[in-house]
Amino acid sequence: METYQVLNKNNFPDVHVLQRTFKSVERFRHDRDAYIIDISGNHMRLIGIFYFTGQKVFIKHIVDHKEYDQIINRCRKGGKL
């Protein structure tokens, strides 16, 4: 819930501002608009599509590391996020 509140209440004009707030942010290499944020004490990963100019984020997945690995494997084979 804390991550949602931070995303909802703040303005993120670009990835650099997002990275200052969430130190673990990294680009999801299989989708140019998707980013990964480690949450819940690095036990879970949030994968979201970030549209910085429109100030929108669409949460695609909140998963543990095992499920994240399954998503990565699926995307490597050409599957959708």
All heavy atoms as an XYZ file, in Angstrom:
688
protein
N       0.819     -1.192      0.000
C       0.000      0.000      0.000
C       0.863      1.257      0.000
O       0.518      2.232     -0.617
C      -0.940     -0.047      1.209
C      -1.973      1.013      1.170
S      -3.063      0.765     -0.234
C      -4.450      1.644      0.273
N       1.988      1.189      0.687
C       2.871      2.349      0.744
C       3.375      2.731     -0.650
O       3.413      3.909     -0.994
C       4.061      2.054      1.663
C       5.051      3.185      1.746
C       6.228      2.819      2.630
O       6.036      2.125      3.642
O       7.341      3.231      2.275
N       3.723      1.754     -1.451
C       4.202      2.024     -2.812
C       3.123      2.703     -3.623
O       3.391      3.673     -4.338
C       4.644      0.718     -3.494
O       5.649      0.101     -2.704
C       5.184      0.982     -4.882
N       1.889      2.244     -3.513
C       0.773      2.861     -4.228
C       0.634      4.323     -3.832
O       0.472      5.197     -4.689
C      -0.535      2.116     -3.944
C      -1.732      2.878     -4.441
C      -2.068      2.873     -5.794
C      -2.511      3.628     -3.572
C      -3.154      3.599     -6.263
C      -3.592      4.353     -4.028
C      -3.914      4.336     -5.375
O      -4.989      5.068     -5.823
N       0.690      4.608     -2.543
C       0.539      5.983     -2.071
C       1.653      6.877     -2.601
O       1.398      8.012     -3.005
C       0.490      6.015     -0.543
C      -0.769      5.377      0.003
C      -0.734      5.186      1.506
O       0.328      5.192      2.126
N      -1.902      4.988      2.092
N       2.869      6.387     -2.624
C       3.987      7.173     -3.143
C       3.810      7.437     -4.638
O       3.979      8.560     -5.111
C       5.340      6.474     -2.866
C       6.483      7.167     -3.582
C       5.599      6.410     -1.378
N       3.426      6.401     -5.389
C       3.202      6.572     -6.825
C       2.040      7.525     -7.093
O       2.085      8.337     -8.020
C       2.924      5.230     -7.497
C       4.109      4.287     -7.643
C       3.648      2.913     -8.098
C       5.142      4.851     -8.603
N       1.007      7.452     -6.285
C      -0.191      8.253     -6.487
C       0.015      9.720     -6.126
O      -0.527     10.607     -6.792
C      -1.343      7.669     -5.667
C      -2.679      8.241     -6.045
O      -2.968      8.442     -7.223
N      -3.503      8.499     -5.057
N       0.796      9.997     -5.111
C       0.916     11.363     -4.589
C       2.056     12.167     -5.187
O       2.123     13.375     -4.991
C       1.079     11.335     -3.071
C      -0.179     10.881     -2.360
C      -0.002     10.920     -0.867
C      -1.285     10.457     -0.191
N      -1.193     10.518      1.251
N       2.960     11.531     -5.916
C       4.132     12.237     -6.415
C       4.073     12.428     -7.920
O       3.369     11.714     -8.629
C       5.404     11.487     -6.039
C       5.693     11.599     -4.564
O       6.074     12.641     -4.085
N       5.475     10.514     -3.834
N       4.850     13.385     -8.382
C       4.974     13.687     -9.801
C       6.302     13.107    -10.284
O       7.356     13.414     -9.734
C       4.940     15.204    -10.000
C       5.031     15.601    -11.441
O       4.771     14.805    -12.338
N       5.402     16.832    -11.678
N       6.249     12.265    -11.305
C       7.447     11.655    -11.862
C       7.560     12.049    -13.334
O       7.044     11.352    -14.201
C       7.399     10.126    -11.717
C       7.330      9.666    -10.285
C       6.134      9.230     -9.740
C       8.453      9.697     -9.489
C       6.063      8.816     -8.419
C       8.398      9.286     -8.166
C       7.202      8.848     -7.631
N       8.222     13.169    -13.623
C       8.320     13.627    -15.011
C       9.230     12.766    -15.880
O       9.135     12.794    -17.100
C       8.865     15.045    -14.891
C       9.542     15.086    -13.562
C       8.827     14.101    -12.688
N      10.118     11.997    -15.238
C      11.006     11.111    -15.995
C      11.524     10.010    -15.080
O      11.295     10.023    -13.879
C      12.162     11.887    -16.639
C      13.018     12.643    -15.638
O      13.350     12.077    -14.572
O      13.359     13.802    -15.909
N      12.222      9.080    -15.672
C      12.708      7.921    -14.919
C      13.721      8.326    -13.845
O      13.816      7.674    -12.809
C      13.279      6.841    -15.855
C      14.556      7.305    -16.523
C      13.499      5.536    -15.114
N      14.437      9.414    -14.055
C      15.451      9.831    -13.082
C      14.810     10.234    -11.753
O      15.341      9.926    -10.686
C      16.304     10.952    -13.649
C      16.948     10.576    -14.942
N      17.926      9.618    -15.032
C      16.728     10.998    -16.209
C      18.294      9.468    -16.291
N      17.574     10.292    -17.029
N      13.681     10.897    -11.808
C      12.965     11.268    -10.591
C      12.399     10.009     -9.926
O      12.442      9.871     -8.708
C      11.851     12.291    -10.905
C      11.045     12.621     -9.661
C      12.454     13.560    -11.508
N      11.887      9.094    -10.725
C      11.397      7.824    -10.194
C      12.517      7.074     -9.479
O      12.320      6.523     -8.393
C      10.816      6.978    -11.332
C      10.148      5.667    -10.956
C       8.896      5.902    -10.119
C       9.808      4.868    -12.212
N      13.713      7.081    -10.056
C      14.858      6.391     -9.456
C      15.322      7.048     -8.161
O      15.847      6.378     -7.285
C      16.021      6.335    -10.447
C      15.776      5.347    -11.561
C      16.832      5.410    -12.638
O      17.366      6.479    -12.937
N      17.107      4.268    -13.241
N      15.128      8.349     -8.029
C      15.486      9.006     -6.770
C      14.539      8.578     -5.648
O      14.929      8.538     -4.482
C      15.471     10.527     -6.929
C      16.691     11.052     -7.644
C      16.862     12.548     -7.457
N      15.799     13.328     -8.074
C      15.845     13.862     -9.298
N      16.911     13.688    -10.040
N      14.845     14.556     -9.757
N      13.308      8.265     -5.999
C      12.322      7.841     -5.003
C      12.428      6.349     -4.720
O      12.380      5.920     -3.564
C      10.897      8.182     -5.489
O      10.826      9.586     -5.771
C       9.863      7.824     -4.452
N      12.558      5.565     -5.777
C      12.677      4.108     -5.655
C      14.058      3.709     -6.173
O      14.278      3.647     -7.379
C      11.593      3.397     -6.473
C      10.192      3.688     -6.024
C       9.419      4.616     -6.693
C       9.659      3.026     -4.929
C       8.124      4.879     -6.289
C       8.362      3.286     -4.516
C       7.592      4.223     -5.198
N      14.964      3.454     -5.287
C      16.363      3.177     -5.653
C      16.521      1.935     -6.528
O      17.475      1.804     -7.273
C      17.231      3.017     -4.401
C      17.166      4.191     -3.456
C      17.652      5.463     -4.095
C      17.642      6.583     -3.068
N      17.446      7.876     -3.662
N      15.573      1.016     -6.452
C      15.704     -0.257     -7.164
C      15.132     -0.241     -8.584
O      15.101     -1.280     -9.236
C      14.993     -1.355     -6.364
O      13.591     -1.120     -6.358
N      14.672      0.895     -9.069
C      14.014      0.938    -10.386
C      14.973      0.500    -11.483
O      16.135      0.907    -11.523
C      13.508      2.365    -10.704
C      13.052      2.477    -12.146
C      12.388      2.741     -9.787
N      14.452     -0.353    -12.347
C      15.205     -0.737    -13.548
C      14.230     -0.939    -14.685
O      13.057     -1.256    -14.467
C      16.037     -1.993    -13.311
C      15.232     -3.205    -12.920
C      16.100     -4.395    -12.567
O      16.531     -4.479    -11.406
O      16.340     -5.230    -13.470
N      14.721     -0.743    -15.885
C      13.871     -0.930    -17.063
C      13.671     -2.422    -17.308
O      14.597     -3.216    -17.186
C      14.502     -0.290    -18.292
C      13.608     -0.400    -19.540
C      14.266      0.199    -20.753
N      14.392      1.634    -20.668
C      13.469      2.489    -21.105
N      12.360      2.052    -21.630
N      13.661      3.783    -21.004
N      12.436     -2.777    -17.666
C      12.115     -4.141    -18.057
C      12.516     -4.278    -19.517
O      11.925     -3.651    -20.390
C      10.615     -4.395    -17.856
C      10.205     -5.807    -18.103
C      10.468     -6.781    -17.169
C       9.555     -6.160    -19.271
C      10.079     -8.099    -17.380
C       9.162     -7.464    -19.493
C       9.423     -8.440    -18.548
N      13.518     -5.067    -19.799
C      14.135     -5.059    -21.128
C      13.240     -5.586    -22.241
O      13.541     -5.413    -23.406
C      15.451     -5.813    -21.115
C      15.316     -7.295    -20.875
C      16.643     -7.968    -20.911
N      17.383     -7.616    -19.696
C      18.400     -8.291    -19.238
N      18.834     -9.336    -19.869
N      19.007     -7.923    -18.148
N      12.114     -6.199    -21.906
C      11.246     -6.763    -22.931
C      10.088     -5.847    -23.306
O       9.243     -6.214    -24.111
C      10.715     -8.126    -22.481
C      11.817     -9.093    -22.187
N      12.564     -9.691    -23.182
C      12.335     -9.534    -21.012
C      13.477    -10.469    -22.638
N      13.352    -10.394    -21.322
N      10.025     -4.649    -22.701
C       8.984     -3.665    -23.010
C       9.561     -2.283    -22.729
O       9.945     -1.989    -21.611
C       7.743     -3.911    -22.166
C       6.576     -3.036    -22.563
O       6.769     -1.824    -22.743
O       5.459     -3.571    -22.694
N       9.584     -1.428    -23.727
C      10.293     -0.150    -23.590
C       9.681      0.805    -22.573
O      10.351      1.705    -22.073
C      10.427      0.539    -24.946
C       9.110      0.956    -25.550
C       9.319      1.581    -26.934
N       8.058      1.905    -27.542
C       7.421      3.053    -27.362
N       7.928      3.976    -26.589
N       6.263      3.268    -27.954
N       8.403      0.647    -22.247
C       7.753      1.538    -21.285
C       7.612      0.925    -19.897
O       7.076      1.560    -19.000
C       6.361      1.933    -21.793
C       6.422      2.783    -23.051
O       7.302      3.666    -23.133
O       5.597      2.560    -23.953
N       8.062     -0.293    -19.724
C       7.877     -0.987    -18.452
C       9.107     -0.844    -17.564
O      10.241     -0.862    -18.033
C       7.588     -2.466    -18.702
N       8.822     -0.707    -16.276
C       9.875     -0.615    -15.272
C       9.545     -1.562    -14.129
O       8.387     -1.882    -13.884
C      10.006      0.817    -14.745
C      10.572      1.751    -15.783
C       9.742      2.389    -16.688
C      11.940      1.970    -15.863
C      10.259      3.232    -17.663
C      12.466      2.812    -16.837
C      11.616      3.434    -17.724
O      12.133      4.259    -18.688
N      10.582     -1.964    -13.427
C      10.460     -2.881    -12.298
C      10.869     -2.135    -11.038
O      11.894     -1.440    -11.030
C      11.396     -4.090    -12.477
C      11.123     -4.765    -13.807
C      11.260     -5.057    -11.316
C      12.321     -5.479    -14.349
N      10.074     -2.292     -9.982
C      10.399     -1.713     -8.682
C      10.347     -2.843     -7.662
O       9.341     -3.559     -7.566
C       9.397     -0.609     -8.280
C       9.373      0.516     -9.315
C       9.738     -0.068     -6.897
C       8.294      1.561     -9.066
N      11.430     -3.009     -6.909
C      11.424     -3.963     -5.806
C      10.609     -3.359     -4.667
O      10.813     -2.202     -4.292
C      12.843     -4.250     -5.317
C      13.616     -5.120     -6.275
O      12.996     -5.959     -6.951
O      14.841     -4.960     -6.356
N       9.667     -4.134     -4.142
C       8.810     -3.662     -3.056
C       8.770     -4.715     -1.958
O       9.297     -5.808     -2.120
C       7.378     -3.330     -3.556
C       6.703     -4.558     -4.164
C       7.413     -2.185     -4.551
C       5.241     -4.352     -4.523
N       8.151     -4.363     -0.869
C       7.954     -5.284      0.254
C       9.281     -5.864      0.739
O       9.435     -7.075      0.871
C       6.975     -6.391     -0.156
O       6.641     -7.186      0.943
N      10.230     -4.964      0.966
C      11.525     -5.401      1.474
C      12.280     -6.290      0.513
O      12.976     -7.197      0.923
N      12.110     -6.048     -0.788
C      12.753     -6.804     -1.861
C      12.240     -8.250     -1.942
O      12.895     -9.120     -2.482
C      14.275     -6.774     -1.742
C      14.971     -7.184     -3.017
O      14.385     -7.153     -4.097
N      16.215     -7.588     -2.915
N      11.035     -8.489     -1.423
C      10.429     -9.818     -1.530
C       9.493     -9.913     -2.730
O       9.155    -11.010     -3.166
C       9.655    -10.176     -0.257
C      10.526    -10.293      0.941
N      11.328    -11.389      1.179
C      10.755     -9.447      1.967
C      11.999    -11.208      2.299
N      11.670    -10.038      2.797
N       9.070     -8.770     -3.229
C       8.122     -8.725     -4.340
C       8.633     -7.739     -5.389
O       9.444     -6.869     -5.086
C       6.737     -8.255     -3.862
C       6.128     -9.075     -2.747
S       5.653    -10.714     -3.238
C       4.196    -10.376     -4.191
N       8.134     -7.900     -6.613
C       8.489     -6.994     -7.697
C       7.219     -6.455     -8.329
O       6.294     -7.205     -8.616
C       9.333     -7.700     -8.742
C      10.662     -8.167     -8.157
C      11.607     -8.558     -9.215
N      12.752     -7.671     -9.074
C      13.719     -7.559     -9.947
N      13.689     -8.251    -11.051
N      14.716     -6.743     -9.730
N       7.190     -5.162     -8.507
C       6.098     -4.499     -9.200
C       6.571     -4.225    -10.616
O       7.638     -3.636    -10.809
C       5.758     -3.191     -8.492
C       4.647     -2.334     -9.069
C       3.975     -1.548     -7.957
C       5.145     -1.385    -10.128
N       5.807     -4.666    -11.583
C       6.106     -4.368    -12.983
C       5.006     -3.452    -13.474
O       3.823     -3.811    -13.441
C       6.156     -5.640    -13.850
C       7.163     -6.638    -13.290
C       6.504     -5.272    -15.296
C       7.125     -8.002    -13.964
N       5.392     -2.267    -13.890
C       4.412     -1.294    -14.337
C       4.817     -0.628    -15.635
O       6.000     -0.527    -15.959
N       3.809     -0.195    -16.380
C       4.021      0.584    -17.596
C       3.906      2.042    -17.181
O       2.853      2.468    -16.691
C       2.969      0.252    -18.676
C       2.891     -1.252    -18.934
C       3.247      1.038    -19.954
C       4.134     -1.866    -19.493
N       4.985      2.795    -17.348
C       5.022      4.194    -16.921
C       4.960      5.114    -18.132
O       5.757      4.994    -19.052
C       6.310      4.474    -16.141
C       6.308      3.894    -14.756
C       6.565      2.554    -14.547
C       6.034      4.695    -13.663
C       6.558      2.010    -13.278
C       6.024      4.165    -12.380
C       6.284      2.818    -12.189
N       3.977      6.020    -18.108
C       3.852      7.071    -19.125
C       4.128      8.390    -18.410
O       3.234      8.983    -17.797
C       2.464      7.044    -19.765
C       2.189      5.764    -20.507
C       1.369      4.784    -19.976
C       2.787      5.528    -21.738
C       1.135      3.601    -20.650
C       2.561      4.336    -22.425
C       1.737      3.390    -21.878
O       1.518      2.215    -22.552
N       5.375      8.806    -18.473
C       5.815      9.957    -17.702
C       5.147     11.253    -18.148
O       4.773     12.067    -17.310
C       7.341     10.080    -17.751
C       8.037      8.920    -17.094
C       8.674      7.962    -17.858
C       8.030      8.765    -15.727
C       9.305      6.884    -17.268
C       8.650      7.693    -15.115
C       9.293      6.750    -15.887
N       4.984     11.471    -19.445
C       4.382     12.724    -19.913
C       2.922     12.831    -19.486
O       2.452     13.919    -19.175
C       4.498     12.873    -21.441
O       3.916     11.727    -22.062
C       5.945     13.012    -21.868
N       2.207     11.737    -19.457
C       0.809     11.752    -19.043
C       0.600     11.480    -17.566
O      -0.521     11.478    -17.073
N       1.701     11.245    -16.838
C       1.647     10.962    -15.405
C       0.718      9.796    -15.086
O      -0.116      9.850    -14.187
C       1.240     12.213    -14.616
C       2.298     13.289    -14.605
C       3.581     12.791    -13.944
O       3.596     12.531    -12.749
N       4.643     12.657    -14.698
N       0.868      8.717    -15.854
C       0.066      7.514    -15.643
C       0.986      6.323    -15.428
O       2.059      6.244    -16.017
C      -0.810      7.213    -16.866
C      -1.776      8.302    -17.229
C      -2.969      8.275    -16.328
C      -3.962      9.312    -16.817
N      -4.886      9.694    -15.801
N       0.545      5.409    -14.589
C       1.233      4.137    -14.428
C       0.173      3.050    -14.420
O      -0.874      3.188    -13.788
C       2.108      4.084    -13.152
C       1.307      4.267    -11.894
C       2.902      2.791    -13.091
N       0.425      2.005    -15.163
C      -0.458      0.853    -15.211
C       0.296     -0.326    -14.620
O       1.300     -0.769    -15.180
C      -0.892      0.558    -16.650
C      -1.695      1.675    -17.246
C      -1.087      2.639    -18.039
C      -3.064      1.777    -16.989
C      -1.822      3.682    -18.574
C      -3.807      2.810    -17.527
C      -3.187      3.769    -18.323
N      -0.180     -0.805    -13.492
C       0.461     -1.924    -12.822
C       0.094     -3.201    -13.574
O      -1.078     -3.549    -13.683
C       0.017     -2.035    -11.351
C       0.234     -0.718    -10.616
C       0.741     -3.199    -10.671
C       1.647     -0.214    -10.590
N       1.097     -3.868    -14.107
C       0.867     -5.101    -14.854
C       0.942     -6.320    -13.934
O       0.147     -7.229    -14.061
C       1.897     -5.244    -15.984
C       1.833     -4.158    -17.033
C       0.543     -4.224    -17.813
C       0.601     -5.360    -18.796
N      -0.547     -5.455    -19.672
N       1.934     -6.333    -13.046
C       2.125     -7.489    -12.169
C       2.728     -7.033    -10.846
O       3.553     -6.123    -10.814
C       3.101     -8.501    -12.777
C       2.678     -9.045    -14.097
N       1.741    -10.044    -14.220
C       3.073     -8.739    -15.359
C       1.574    -10.335    -15.503
N       2.371     -9.547    -16.207
N       2.326     -7.700     -9.786
C       3.025     -7.648     -8.503
C       3.271     -9.103     -8.149
O       2.324     -9.853     -7.878
C       2.205     -6.932     -7.420
C       1.958     -5.475     -7.831
C       2.929     -7.018     -6.074
C       1.078     -4.701     -6.880
N       4.536     -9.501     -8.201
C       4.880    -10.916     -8.107
C       6.104    -11.126     -7.224
O       6.889    -10.208     -6.998
C       5.164    -11.513     -9.508
C       3.915    -11.499    -10.370
C       6.284    -10.770    -10.215
N       6.249    -12.359     -6.757
C       7.481    -12.702     -6.050
C       8.560    -13.004     -7.096
O       8.304    -12.981     -8.297
C       7.275    -13.868     -5.074
C       6.866    -15.168     -5.747
O       7.120    -15.347     -6.955
O       6.282    -16.015     -5.041
N       9.762    -13.286     -6.647
C      10.874    -13.462     -7.579
C      10.718    -14.709     -8.458
O      11.113    -14.701     -9.619
C      12.208    -13.480     -6.824
C      12.577    -12.122     -6.307
N      13.224    -11.187     -7.066
C      12.348    -11.532     -5.112
C      13.393    -10.084     -6.363
N      12.872    -10.257     -5.171
N      10.100    -15.736     -7.935
C       9.878    -16.944     -8.725
C       8.912    -16.659     -9.877
O       9.164    -17.045    -11.023
C       9.338    -18.067     -7.841
C       9.105    -19.371     -8.564
C       8.592    -20.437     -7.632
C       8.335    -21.726     -8.392
N       7.801    -22.771     -7.527
N       7.822    -15.971     -9.582
C       6.863    -15.612    -10.628
C       7.475    -14.634    -11.631
O       7.189    -14.699    -12.827
C       5.603    -15.004    -10.011
C       4.787    -15.989     -9.198
C       3.699    -15.311     -8.393
O       4.014    -14.395     -7.608
O       2.538    -15.706     -8.565
N       8.325    -13.739    -11.130
C       9.016    -12.795    -12.006
C       9.888    -13.555    -13.005
O       9.890    -13.239    -14.204
C       9.862    -11.832    -11.176
C      10.699    -10.901    -12.011
C      10.130     -9.816    -12.662
C      12.062    -11.113    -12.167
C      10.894     -8.970    -13.445
C      12.835    -10.279    -12.940
C      12.246     -9.203    -13.580
O      13.009     -8.369    -14.354
N      10.601    -14.552    -12.549
C      11.427    -15.369    -13.444
C      10.580    -16.045    -14.517
O      10.996    -16.155    -15.670
C      12.209    -16.418    -12.651
C      13.309    -15.804    -11.790
O      13.705    -14.650    -12.051
O      13.751    -16.494    -10.845
N       9.382    -16.482    -14.160
C       8.480    -17.093    -15.135
C       8.039    -16.070    -16.185
O       7.950    -16.399    -17.374
C       7.259    -17.692    -14.429
C       7.597    -18.880    -13.565
C       6.436    -19.339    -12.687
O       5.406    -18.672    -12.598
N       6.610    -20.486    -12.054
N       7.780    -14.846    -15.754
C       7.406    -13.778    -16.696
C       8.561    -13.495    -17.644
O       8.370    -13.359    -18.855
C       6.977    -12.512    -15.938
C       5.657    -12.761    -15.211
C       6.859    -11.320    -16.884
C       5.269    -11.685    -14.233
N       9.769    -13.411    -17.111
C      10.960    -13.173    -17.938
C      11.109    -14.275    -18.981
O      11.335    -14.005    -20.166
C      12.233    -13.095    -17.060
C      12.215    -11.839    -16.220
C      13.495    -13.151    -17.904
C      12.373    -10.553    -16.988
N      10.984    -15.518    -18.563
C      11.114    -16.639    -19.497
C      10.057    -16.581    -20.586
O      10.348    -16.843    -21.760
C      11.057    -17.970    -18.755
C      12.300    -18.217    -17.930
O      13.371    -17.715    -18.245
N      12.153    -18.982    -16.865
N       8.829    -16.246    -20.213
C       7.757    -16.132    -21.197
C       8.050    -15.010    -22.198
O       7.875    -15.175    -23.405
C       6.418    -15.894    -20.496
C       5.237    -15.862    -21.455
C       3.926    -15.674    -20.747
N       3.835    -14.327    -20.200
C       3.503    -14.034    -18.945
N       3.216    -14.997    -18.100
N       3.436    -12.790    -18.535
N       8.524    -13.869    -21.710
C       8.821    -12.724    -22.585
C      10.011    -13.014    -23.498
O      10.035    -12.551    -24.636
C       9.066    -11.477    -21.751
S       7.563    -10.849    -20.976
N      10.989    -13.747    -23.010
C      12.136    -14.129    -23.845
C      11.695    -14.958    -25.040
O      12.321    -14.923    -26.096
C      13.140    -14.931    -23.042
C      13.988    -14.108    -22.141
C      15.029    -14.949    -21.441
N      15.749    -14.148    -20.485
C      16.180    -14.572    -19.320
N      15.976    -15.825    -18.956
N      16.819    -13.776    -18.511
N      10.626    -15.718    -24.868
C      10.112    -16.556    -25.938
C       9.117    -15.818    -26.819
O       8.460    -16.435    -27.660
C       9.458    -17.799    -25.347
C      10.435    -18.686    -24.611
C       9.730    -19.841    -23.922
C      10.748    -20.648    -23.124
N      10.082    -21.708    -22.357
N       8.998    -14.520    -26.633
C       8.106    -13.721    -27.462
C       6.731    -13.479    -26.885
O       5.880    -12.882    -27.521
N       6.509    -13.917    -25.638
C       5.214    -13.715    -24.990
C       5.016    -12.284    -24.542
O       5.943    -11.487    -24.509
N       3.802    -11.968    -24.218
C       3.434    -10.615    -23.778
C       3.687    -10.442    -22.296
O       3.662    -11.403    -21.526
C       1.953    -10.348    -24.058
C       1.583    -10.397    -25.516
C       1.994     -9.143    -26.197
C       1.479     -9.149    -27.634
N       1.892     -8.013    -28.359
N       3.903     -9.209    -21.915
C       4.072     -8.855    -20.515
C       2.739     -9.011    -19.849
O       2.479     -9.506    -18.878
C       4.560     -7.428    -20.384
C       4.797     -6.917    -18.968
C       5.886     -7.700    -18.281
C       5.167     -5.458    -19.002
